[in-house]
Amino acid sequence: MVGYFDVILSQINAPIWLLYLIIAWEVVWKLIALWIAAKHKHVAWFIVMGVLNTLGILPILYIYIFSKLHHPSFKKQKEETRKITIKKKIIKPKSIKRKK
């Protein structure tokens, strides 16, 4: 496997540590994005990110833009911030009677 990387790196004239850094970068972002997509049940995003290697660009876009725009809790938070006042009902606990 190292021989394969050496051939690639000799063609682009780059050190081997750069290839390992790029691979680590892609893997970290991809795992985070796949975890979020699975948690939000976004099957299409999960499949696309699992198949395509985009140097972390697609996973980063998904994490910071698309996962928040399509998630119901994010929409709910946006609606709540639009409300000017929130009426809260205070519930007092019932008094506890002790048996003698």
Secondary structure as UniProt FT lines:
FT   HELIX           2..12
FT   HELIX           16..39
FT   TURN            40..41
FT   HELIX           43..51
FT   TURN            55..56
FT   HELIX           57..61
FT   HELIX           62..66
FT   HELIX           67..70
FT   HELIX           72..82
//
